[in-house]
Amino acid sequence: MKLKTHKTVSKRIKLTKTGKLIKRHGGQNHFNSRDRGTITRKKRRDQSVSAVYARSLKSLMPNN
């Protein structure tokens, strides 16, 4: 039977051409003024998903 794509994972995580998984940094909507400058700068960039979770997340996104 064909696996369906887990939609919440596919909206939050993108698969690059080389096979890496990229996600946005959490907590960007509000209350950002209390964060330190280093945290604010880190939130501007995407971060890669750790290798521990990469295999299970790829199985949730079979179409990507």
N, CA, C and O atoms as a Maestro MAE file, in Angstrom:
{
 s_m_m2io_version
 :::
 2.0.0
}

f_m_ct {
 s_m_title
 :::
 protein
 m_atom[256] {
  # First column is atom index #
  i_m_mmod_type
  r_m_x_coord
  r_m_y_coord
  r_m_z_coord
  i_m_residue_number
  s_m_chain_name
  s_m_pdb_residue_name
  s_m_pdb_atom_name
  i_m_atomic_number
  :::
  1 25 0.825 -1.169 0.000 1 A "MET " " N  " 7
  2 3 0.000 0.000 0.000 1 A "MET " " CA " 6
  3 2 0.881 1.248 0.000 1 A "MET " " C  " 6
  4 15 1.928 1.281 0.647 1 A "MET " " O  " 8
  5 25 0.452 2.258 -0.723 2 A "LYS " " N  " 7
  6 3 1.230 3.494 -0.837 2 A "LYS " " CA " 6
  7 2 1.116 4.308 0.453 2 A "LYS " " C  " 6
  8 15 0.029 4.451 1.013 2 A "LYS " " O  " 8
  9 25 2.256 4.843 0.920 3 A "LEU " " N  " 7
  10 3 2.254 5.673 2.126 3 A "LEU " " CA " 6
  11 2 1.787 7.077 1.795 3 A "LEU " " C  " 6
  12 15 2.147 7.639 0.761 3 A "LEU " " O  " 8
  13 25 0.989 7.632 2.678 4 A "LYS " " N  " 7
  14 3 0.577 9.018 2.506 4 A "LYS " " CA " 6
  15 2 1.606 9.929 3.155 4 A "LYS " " C  " 6
  16 15 2.265 9.547 4.122 4 A "LYS " " O  " 8
  17 25 1.741 11.138 2.615 5 A "THR " " N  " 7
  18 3 2.669 12.126 3.156 5 A "THR " " CA " 6
  19 2 2.096 12.699 4.444 5 A "THR " " C  " 6
  20 15 0.914 13.036 4.511 5 A "THR " " O  " 8
  21 25 2.936 12.807 5.461 6 A "HIS " " N  " 7
  22 3 2.549 13.461 6.716 6 A "HIS " " CA " 6
  23 2 2.624 14.961 6.470 6 A "HIS " " C  " 6
  24 15 3.714 15.524 6.373 6 A "HIS " " O  " 8
  25 25 1.465 15.610 6.369 7 A "LYS " " N  " 7
  26 3 1.401 16.981 5.878 7 A "LYS " " CA " 6
  27 2 2.080 17.982 6.805 7 A "LYS " " C  " 6
  28 15 2.695 18.934 6.324 7 A "LYS " " O  " 8
  29 25 1.986 17.794 8.130 8 A "THR " " N  " 7
  30 3 2.620 18.771 9.020 8 A "THR " " CA " 6
  31 2 4.136 18.729 8.897 8 A "THR " " C  " 6
  32 15 4.795 19.764 8.984 8 A "THR " " O  " 8
  33 25 4.689 17.543 8.695 9 A "VAL " " N  " 7
  34 3 6.137 17.425 8.518 9 A "VAL " " CA " 6
  35 2 6.560 18.026 7.185 9 A "VAL " " C  " 6
  36 15 7.583 18.707 7.111 9 A "VAL " " O  " 8
  37 25 5.786 17.783 6.134 10 A "SER " " N  " 7
  38 3 6.169 18.282 4.819 10 A "SER " " CA " 6
  39 2 6.065 19.801 4.727 10 A "SER " " C  " 6
  40 15 6.745 20.415 3.904 10 A "SER " " O  " 8
  41 25 5.221 20.417 5.562 11 A "LYS " " N  " 7
  42 3 5.130 21.869 5.557 11 A "LYS " " CA " 6
  43 2 6.241 22.518 6.369 11 A "LYS " " C  " 6
  44 15 6.628 23.650 6.078 11 A "LYS " " O  " 8
  45 25 6.761 21.831 7.380 12 A "ARG " " N  " 7
  46 3 7.772 22.419 8.254 12 A "ARG " " CA " 6
  47 2 9.199 22.091 7.846 12 A "ARG " " C  " 6
  48 15 10.119 22.840 8.177 12 A "ARG " " O  " 8
  49 25 9.398 21.005 7.146 13 A "ILE " " N  " 7
  50 3 10.742 20.529 6.818 13 A "ILE " " CA " 6
  51 2 10.863 20.357 5.317 13 A "ILE " " C  " 6
  52 15 9.975 19.796 4.675 13 A "ILE " " O  " 8
  53 25 11.968 20.843 4.757 14 A "LYS " " N  " 7
  54 3 12.218 20.729 3.326 14 A "LYS " " CA " 6
  55 2 13.411 19.808 3.086 14 A "LYS " " C  " 6
  56 15 14.377 19.802 3.849 14 A "LYS " " O  " 8
  57 25 13.321 19.043 2.027 15 A "LEU " " N  " 7
  58 3 14.387 18.132 1.633 15 A "LEU " " CA " 6
  59 2 15.213 18.789 0.539 15 A "LEU " " C  " 6
  60 15 14.677 19.173 -0.500 15 A "LEU " " O  " 8
  61 25 16.523 18.922 0.770 16 A "THR " " N  " 7
  62 3 17.384 19.563 -0.214 16 A "THR " " CA " 6
  63 2 17.738 18.570 -1.315 16 A "THR " " C  " 6
  64 15 17.397 17.390 -1.243 16 A "THR " " O  " 8
  65 25 18.424 19.070 -2.326 17 A "LYS " " N  " 7
  66 3 18.798 18.226 -3.455 17 A "LYS " " CA " 6
  67 2 19.816 17.159 -3.051 17 A "LYS " " C  " 6
  68 15 19.841 16.068 -3.620 17 A "LYS " " O  " 8
  69 25 20.651 17.481 -2.068 18 A "THR " " N  " 7
  70 3 21.649 16.519 -1.614 18 A "THR " " CA " 6
  71 2 21.100 15.533 -0.590 18 A "THR " " C  " 6
  72 15 21.801 14.601 -0.196 18 A "THR " " O  " 8
  73 25 19.848 15.726 -0.151 19 A "GLY " " N  " 7
  74 3 19.233 14.780 0.769 19 A "GLY " " CA " 6
  75 2 19.184 15.235 2.210 19 A "GLY " " C  " 6
  76 15 18.731 14.491 3.079 19 A "GLY " " O  " 8
  77 25 19.646 16.455 2.480 20 A "LYS " " N  " 7
  78 3 19.587 16.968 3.849 20 A "LYS " " CA " 6
  79 2 18.189 17.498 4.142 20 A "LYS " " C  " 6
  80 15 17.451 17.870 3.231 20 A "LYS " " O  " 8
  81 25 17.837 17.527 5.416 21 A "LEU " " N  " 7
  82 3 16.556 18.079 5.840 21 A "LEU " " CA " 6
  83 2 16.800 19.422 6.510 21 A "LEU " " C  " 6
  84 15 17.642 19.529 7.402 21 A "LEU " " O  " 8
  85 25 16.066 20.451 6.082 22 A "ILE " " N  " 7
  86 3 16.236 21.805 6.586 22 A "ILE " " CA " 6
  87 2 14.935 22.242 7.243 22 A "ILE " " C  " 6
  88 15 13.851 22.012 6.706 22 A "ILE " " O  " 8
  89 25 15.049 22.882 8.422 23 A "LYS " " N  " 7
  90 3 13.861 23.408 9.093 23 A "LYS " " CA " 6
  91 2 14.126 24.814 9.591 23 A "LYS " " C  " 6
  92 15 15.274 25.226 9.755 23 A "LYS " " O  " 8
  93 25 13.036 25.549 9.830 24 A "ARG " " N  " 7
  94 3 13.144 26.896 10.364 24 A "ARG " " CA " 6
  95 2 13.361 26.838 11.859 24 A "ARG " " C  " 6
  96 15 12.972 25.871 12.514 24 A "ARG " " O  " 8
  97 25 13.979 27.865 12.395 25 A "HIS " " N  " 7
  98 3 14.171 27.958 13.834 25 A "HIS " " CA " 6
  99 2 12.835 28.273 14.496 25 A "HIS " " C  " 6
  100 15 12.044 29.039 13.945 25 A "HIS " " O  " 8
  101 25 12.571 27.703 15.654 26 A "GLY " " N  " 7
  102 3 11.285 27.897 16.322 26 A "GLY " " CA " 6
  103 2 11.211 29.209 17.071 26 A "GLY " " C  " 6
  104 15 12.233 29.839 17.342 26 A "GLY " " O  " 8
  105 25 10.006 29.618 17.404 27 A "GLY " " N  " 7
  106 3 9.770 30.789 18.237 27 A "GLY " " CA " 6
  107 2 10.078 32.109 17.562 27 A "GLY " " C  " 6
  108 15 10.806 32.928 18.123 27 A "GLY " " O  " 8
  109 25 9.540 32.339 16.366 28 A "GLN " " N  " 7
  110 3 9.835 33.562 15.626 28 A "GLN " " CA " 6
  111 2 8.676 34.549 15.581 28 A "GLN " " C  " 6
  112 15 8.827 35.644 15.039 28 A "GLN " " O  " 8
  113 25 7.535 34.192 16.131 29 A "ASN " " N  " 7
  114 3 6.353 35.015 15.928 29 A "ASN " " CA " 6
  115 2 6.339 36.274 16.790 29 A "ASN " " C  " 6
  116 15 6.195 37.380 16.269 29 A "ASN " " O  " 8
  117 25 6.485 36.113 18.098 30 A "HIS " " N  " 7
  118 3 6.420 37.293 18.970 30 A "HIS " " CA " 6
  119 2 7.285 37.035 20.191 30 A "HIS " " C  " 6
  120 15 7.835 35.946 20.354 30 A "HIS " " O  " 8
  121 25 7.403 38.052 21.057 31 A "PHE " " N  " 7
  122 3 8.277 38.027 22.238 31 A "PHE " " CA " 6
  123 2 9.740 37.858 21.856 31 A "PHE " " C  " 6
  124 15 10.504 37.220 22.580 31 A "PHE " " O  " 8
  125 25 10.133 38.430 20.713 32 A "ASN " " N  " 7
  126 3 11.514 38.296 20.275 32 A "ASN " " CA " 6
  127 2 12.406 39.396 20.828 32 A "ASN " " C  " 6
  128 15 13.630 39.285 20.756 32 A "ASN " " O  " 8
  129 25 11.824 40.453 21.376 33 A "SER " " N  " 7
  130 3 12.640 41.557 21.865 33 A "SER " " CA " 6
  131 2 13.411 41.165 23.127 33 A "SER " " C  " 6
  132 15 14.440 41.767 23.433 33 A "SER " " O  " 8
  133 25 12.931 40.178 23.849 34 A "ARG " " N  " 7
  134 3 13.636 39.771 25.066 34 A "ARG " " CA " 6
  135 2 14.793 38.824 24.785 34 A "ARG " " C  " 6
  136 15 15.598 38.554 25.676 34 A "ARG " " O  " 8
  137 25 14.888 38.315 23.557 35 A "ASP " " N  " 7
  138 3 15.985 37.422 23.219 35 A "ASP " " CA " 6
  139 2 17.287 38.188 23.057 35 A "ASP " " C  " 6
  140 15 17.291 39.373 22.726 35 A "ASP " " O  " 8
  141 25 18.389 37.494 23.295 36 A "ARG " " N  " 7
  142 3 19.699 38.092 23.062 36 A "ARG " " CA " 6
  143 2 19.933 38.237 21.563 36 A "ARG " " C  " 6
  144 15 19.241 37.621 20.752 36 A "ARG " " O  " 8
  145 25 20.904 39.046 21.211 37 A "GLY " " N  " 7
  146 3 21.203 39.278 19.805 37 A "GLY " " CA " 6
  147 2 21.670 38.041 19.078 37 A "GLY " " C  " 6
  148 15 21.374 37.856 17.898 37 A "GLY " " O  " 8
  149 25 22.407 37.184 19.785 38 A "THR " " N  " 7
  150 3 22.883 35.956 19.141 38 A "THR " " CA " 6
  151 2 21.717 35.033 18.793 38 A "THR " " C  " 6
  152 15 21.722 34.386 17.745 38 A "THR " " O  " 8
  153 25 20.730 34.974 19.664 39 A "ILE " " N  " 7
  154 3 19.560 34.134 19.401 39 A "ILE " " CA " 6
  155 2 18.758 34.700 18.232 39 A "ILE " " C  " 6
  156 15 18.283 33.952 17.378 39 A "ILE " " O  " 8
  157 25 18.609 36.026 18.198 40 A "THR " " N  " 7
  158 3 17.857 36.666 17.118 40 A "THR " " CA " 6
  159 2 18.524 36.411 15.771 40 A "THR " " C  " 6
  160 15 17.837 36.164 14.779 40 A "THR " " O  " 8
  161 25 19.840 36.466 15.725 41 A "ARG " " N  " 7
  162 3 20.552 36.215 14.476 41 A "ARG " " CA " 6
  163 2 20.457 34.744 14.068 41 A "ARG " " C  " 6
  164 15 20.397 34.436 12.877 41 A "ARG " " O  " 8
  165 25 20.443 33.841 15.035 42 A "LYS " " N  " 7
  166 3 20.301 32.421 14.718 42 A "LYS " " CA " 6
  167 2 18.928 32.102 14.137 42 A "LYS " " C  " 6
  168 15 18.787 31.200 13.312 42 A "LYS " " O  " 8
  169 25 17.917 32.852 14.576 43 A "LYS " " N  " 7
  170 3 16.560 32.605 14.096 43 A "LYS " " CA " 6
  171 2 16.377 33.020 12.642 43 A "LYS " " C  " 6
  172 15 15.421 32.587 11.998 43 A "LYS " " O  " 8
  173 25 17.265 33.845 12.114 44 A "ARG " " N  " 7
  174 3 17.147 34.289 10.722 44 A "ARG " " CA " 6
  175 2 17.552 33.197 9.744 44 A "ARG " " C  " 6
  176 15 17.140 33.216 8.584 44 A "ARG " " O  " 8
  177 25 18.349 32.254 10.201 45 A "ARG " " N  " 7
  178 3 18.858 31.209 9.323 45 A "ARG " " CA " 6
  179 2 18.103 29.906 9.534 45 A "ARG " " C  " 6
  180 15 17.573 29.651 10.616 45 A "ARG " " O  " 8
  181 25 18.060 29.092 8.499 46 A "ASP " " N  " 7
  182 3 17.507 27.752 8.628 46 A "ASP " " CA " 6
  183 2 18.551 26.855 9.287 46 A "ASP " " C  " 6
  184 15 19.750 27.129 9.231 46 A "ASP " " O  " 8
  185 25 18.079 25.789 9.907 47 A "GLN " " N  " 7
  186 3 19.018 24.862 10.513 47 A "GLN " " CA " 6
  187 2 18.724 23.458 10.003 47 A "GLN " " C  " 6
  188 15 17.588 23.143 9.650 47 A "GLN " " O  " 8
  189 25 19.747 22.621 9.966 48 A "SER " " N  " 7
  190 3 19.562 21.265 9.482 48 A "SER " " CA " 6
  191 2 19.059 20.382 10.621 48 A "SER " " C  " 6
  192 15 19.370 20.607 11.790 48 A "SER " " O  " 8
  193 25 18.288 19.388 10.256 49 A "VAL " " N  " 7
  194 3 17.737 18.451 11.230 49 A "VAL " " CA " 6
  195 2 18.835 17.478 11.620 49 A "VAL " " C  " 6
  196 15 19.636 17.080 10.775 49 A "VAL " " O  " 8
  197 25 18.884 17.088 12.893 50 A "SER " " N  " 7
  198 3 19.927 16.180 13.343 50 A "SER " " CA " 6
  199 2 19.766 14.814 12.674 50 A "SER " " C  " 6
  200 15 18.668 14.422 12.278 50 A "SER " " O  " 8
  201 25 20.867 14.116 12.562 51 A "ALA " " N  " 7
  202 3 20.872 12.830 11.872 51 A "ALA " " CA " 6
  203 2 20.029 11.791 12.591 51 A "ALA " " C  " 6
  204 15 19.583 10.824 11.974 51 A "ALA " " O  " 8
  205 25 19.804 11.976 13.893 52 A "VAL " " N  " 7
  206 3 18.997 11.033 14.661 52 A "VAL " " CA " 6
  207 2 17.555 11.015 14.156 52 A "VAL " " C  " 6
  208 15 16.942 9.953 14.052 52 A "VAL " " O  " 8
  209 25 17.014 12.203 13.842 53 A "TYR " " N  " 7
  210 3 15.629 12.314 13.406 53 A "TYR " " CA " 6
  211 2 15.466 12.237 11.897 53 A "TYR " " C  " 6
  212 15 14.350 12.054 11.410 53 A "TYR " " O  " 8
  213 25 16.542 12.372 11.153 54 A "ALA " " N  " 7
  214 3 16.441 12.490 9.692 54 A "ALA " " CA " 6
  215 2 15.815 11.256 9.062 54 A "ALA " " C  " 6
  216 15 15.001 11.381 8.147 54 A "ALA " " O  " 8
  217 25 16.171 10.088 9.523 55 A "ARG " " N  " 7
  218 3 15.660 8.864 8.904 55 A "ARG " " CA " 6
  219 2 14.162 8.709 9.127 55 A "ARG " " C  " 6
  220 15 13.433 8.345 8.205 55 A "ARG " " O  " 8
  221 25 13.696 8.983 10.348 56 A "SER " " N  " 7
  222 3 12.266 8.830 10.622 56 A "SER " " CA " 6
  223 2 11.452 9.902 9.921 56 A "SER " " C  " 6
  224 15 10.326 9.642 9.494 56 A "SER " " O  " 8
  225 25 12.007 11.114 9.793 57 A "LEU " " N  " 7
  226 3 11.280 12.185 9.112 57 A "LEU " " CA " 6
  227 2 11.206 11.946 7.614 57 A "LEU " " C  " 6
  228 15 10.214 12.312 6.983 57 A "LEU " " O  " 8
  229 25 12.234 11.340 7.030 58 A "LYS " " N  " 7
  230 3 12.193 11.045 5.611 58 A "LYS " " CA " 6
  231 2 11.137 9.989 5.290 58 A "LYS " " C  " 6
  232 15 10.561 9.988 4.202 58 A "LYS " " O  " 8
  233 25 10.886 9.090 6.243 59 A "SER " " N  " 7
  234 3 9.854 8.076 5.998 59 A "SER " " CA " 6
  235 2 8.452 8.680 6.050 59 A "SER " " C  " 6
  236 15 7.516 8.122 5.477 59 A "SER " " O  " 8
  237 25 8.300 9.819 6.736 60 A "LEU " " N  " 7
  238 3 7.002 10.494 6.789 60 A "LEU " " CA " 6
  239 2 6.743 11.327 5.526 60 A "LEU " " C  " 6
  240 15 5.610 11.734 5.268 60 A "LEU " " O  " 8
  241 25 7.804 11.578 4.741 61 A "MET " " N  " 7
  242 3 7.678 12.367 3.517 61 A "MET " " CA " 6
  243 2 8.093 11.538 2.313 61 A "MET " " C  " 6
  244 15 9.132 11.819 1.716 61 A "MET " " O  " 8
  245 25 7.321 10.526 1.937 62 A "PRO " " N  " 7
  246 3 7.771 9.633 0.847 62 A "PRO " " CA " 6
  247 2 7.737 10.279 -0.526 62 A "PRO " " C  " 6
  248 15 8.454 9.846 -1.428 62 A "PRO " " O  " 8
  249 25 6.911 11.317 -0.703 63 A "ASN " " N  " 7
  250 3 6.784 11.922 -2.024 63 A "ASN " " CA " 6
  251 2 7.850 12.950 -2.310 63 A "ASN " " C  " 6
  252 15 8.002 13.351 -3.464 63 A "ASN " " O  " 8
  253 25 8.599 13.401 -1.316 64 A "ASN " " N  " 7
  254 3 9.587 14.467 -1.512 64 A "ASN " " CA " 6
  255 2 10.953 13.914 -1.760 64 A "ASN " " C  " 6
  256 15 11.903 14.675 -1.945 64 A "ASN " " O  " 8
  :::
 }
 m_bond[255] {
  # First column is bond index #
  i_m_from
  i_m_to
  i_m_order
  :::
  1 1 2 1
  2 2 3 1
  3 3 4 2
  4 3 5 1
  5 5 6 1
  6 6 7 1
  7 7 8 2
  8 7 9 1
  9 9 10 1
  10 10 11 1
  11 11 12 2
  12 11 13 1
  13 13 14 1
  14 14 15 1
  15 15 16 2
  16 15 17 1
  17 17 18 1
  18 18 19 1
  19 19 20 2
  20 19 21 1
  21 21 22 1
  22 22 23 1
  23 23 24 2
  24 23 25 1
  25 25 26 1
  26 26 27 1
  27 27 28 2
  28 27 29 1
  29 29 30 1
  30 30 31 1
  31 31 32 2
  32 31 33 1
  33 33 34 1
  34 34 35 1
  35 35 36 2
  36 35 37 1
  37 37 38 1
  38 38 39 1
  39 39 40 2
  40 39 41 1
  41 41 42 1
  42 42 43 1
  43 43 44 2
  44 43 45 1
  45 45 46 1
  46 46 47 1
  47 47 48 2
  48 47 49 1
  49 49 50 1
  50 50 51 1
  51 51 52 2
  52 51 53 1
  53 53 54 1
  54 54 55 1
  55 55 56 2
  56 55 57 1
  57 57 58 1
  58 58 59 1
  59 59 60 2
  60 59 61 1
  61 61 62 1
  62 62 63 1
  63 63 64 2
  64 63 65 1
  65 65 66 1
  66 66 67 1
  67 67 68 2
  68 67 69 1
  69 69 70 1
  70 70 71 1
  71 71 72 2
  72 71 73 1
  73 73 74 1
  74 74 75 1
  75 75 76 2
  76 75 77 1
  77 77 78 1
  78 78 79 1
  79 79 80 2
  80 79 81 1
  81 81 82 1
  82 82 83 1
  83 83 84 2
  84 83 85 1
  85 85 86 1
  86 86 87 1
  87 87 88 2
  88 87 89 1
  89 89 90 1
  90 90 91 1
  91 91 92 2
  92 91 93 1
  93 93 94 1
  94 94 95 1
  95 95 96 2
  96 95 97 1
  97 97 98 1
  98 98 99 1
  99 99 100 2
  100 99 101 1
  101 101 102 1
  102 102 103 1
  103 103 104 2
  104 103 105 1
  105 105 106 1
  106 106 107 1
  107 107 108 2
  108 107 109 1
  109 109 110 1
  110 110 111 1
  111 111 112 2
  112 111 113 1
  113 113 114 1
  114 114 115 1
  115 115 116 2
  116 115 117 1
  117 117 118 1
  118 118 119 1
  119 119 120 2
  120 119 121 1
  121 121 122 1
  122 122 123 1
  123 123 124 2
  124 123 125 1
  125 125 126 1
  126 126 127 1
  127 127 128 2
  128 127 129 1
  129 129 130 1
  130 130 131 1
  131 131 132 2
  132 131 133 1
  133 133 134 1
  134 134 135 1
  135 135 136 2
  136 135 137 1
  137 137 138 1
  138 138 139 1
  139 139 140 2
  140 139 141 1
  141 141 142 1
  142 142 143 1
  143 143 144 2
  144 143 145 1
  145 145 146 1
  146 146 147 1
  147 147 148 2
  148 147 149 1
  149 149 150 1
  150 150 151 1
  151 151 152 2
  152 151 153 1
  153 153 154 1
  154 154 155 1
  155 155 156 2
  156 155 157 1
  157 157 158 1
  158 158 159 1
  159 159 160 2
  160 159 161 1
  161 161 162 1
  162 162 163 1
  163 163 164 2
  164 163 165 1
  165 165 166 1
  166 166 167 1
  167 167 168 2
  168 167 169 1
  169 169 170 1
  170 170 171 1
  171 171 172 2
  172 171 173 1
  173 173 174 1
  174 174 175 1
  175 175 176 2
  176 175 177 1
  177 177 178 1
  178 178 179 1
  179 179 180 2
  180 179 181 1
  181 181 182 1
  182 182 183 1
  183 183 184 2
  184 183 185 1
  185 185 186 1
  186 186 187 1
  187 187 188 2
  188 187 189 1
  189 189 190 1
  190 190 191 1
  191 191 192 2
  192 191 193 1
  193 193 194 1
  194 194 195 1
  195 195 196 2
  196 195 197 1
  197 197 198 1
  198 198 199 1
  199 199 200 2
  200 199 201 1
  201 201 202 1
  202 202 203 1
  203 203 204 2
  204 203 205 1
  205 205 206 1
  206 206 207 1
  207 207 208 2
  208 207 209 1
  209 209 210 1
  210 210 211 1
  211 211 212 2
  212 211 213 1
  213 213 214 1
  214 214 215 1
  215 215 216 2
  216 215 217 1
  217 217 218 1
  218 218 219 1
  219 219 220 2
  220 219 221 1
  221 221 222 1
  222 222 223 1
  223 223 224 2
  224 223 225 1
  225 225 226 1
  226 226 227 1
  227 227 228 2
  228 227 229 1
  229 229 230 1
  230 230 231 1
  231 231 232 2
  232 231 233 1
  233 233 234 1
  234 234 235 1
  235 235 236 2
  236 235 237 1
  237 237 238 1
  238 238 239 1
  239 239 240 2
  240 239 241 1
  241 241 242 1
  242 242 243 1
  243 243 244 2
  244 243 245 1
  245 245 246 1
  246 246 247 1
  247 247 248 2
  248 247 249 1
  249 249 250 1
  250 250 251 1
  251 251 252 2
  252 251 253 1
  253 253 254 1
  254 254 255 1
  255 255 256 2
  :::
 }
}
